Amino acid sequence: MELTKENIQNLRQDYLAAELAEQDVDHNPIVQFQNWFKNAIDAQLYEPNVMTLATSDRFGRPSARIVLLKGVDNDGFVFFTNYESSKGQHLLENPQAALVFFWAELQRQVRVEGVVSKVAEEVSDAYFHSRPAGSQIGALASPQSKIISDRSLLDNKVTELTAQYASQEIPRPLNWGGYLVEPTKIEFWQGRSSRLHDRIVYDLIDGSWIINRLAP
């Protein structure tokens, strides 16, 4: 297909898979998320834990990237990364973030906004040592988000570290670990026909979750 303005404008799908009503959702948005997340897993979607993480620096300049959800409970949503990466620097300057999950096959989206803090070191240790050895070496080798002159520098560092830790436990780097996003707002979006989507939002007000419907 030729790439034209008109062709791009005409890219659209109608959504007919399901609907979402206030009486259908759990009073706890974390439970509601876990229900939907299980639906995505049961549907065998490709990497259902993929999420967009949006942060901003101290000047309010935004940035977004894909990361992986690695835990969710009543405390919030957990992911792991290099603390010295661009996202880590943003979260140091402005410890707030937004998450977006999009499960296209289910015609569903979840948006999360919240306050971010580092998880306990023992939590980061436990997850780090559960990862494949190659991923552990990668975390040690990569100065994430920093400019490097050549790919070979990274490859050579991996080779060096692989040999160094061939017969011993790989230590978690102190600049690598987890973040917890404690939600203050969670929105559940179910695609509907003619762009009249269902949107149910939970807002945390004075320690309680208040549920409302939003216009599409």
Secondary structure by P-SEA (a helix, b strand, c coil): ccccaaaaaabbbbbcccccccccccccaaaaaaaaaaaaaaaccccccbbbbbbbccccbbbbbbbbbccccccbbbbbcccccaaaaaaaacccbbbbbbcccccbbbbbbbbbbbccaaaaaaaaaaccaaaaaaaaccccccccccaaaaaaaaaaaaaaacccccccccccbbbbbbccbbbbbbbbcccbbbbbbbbbcccbbbbbcccc
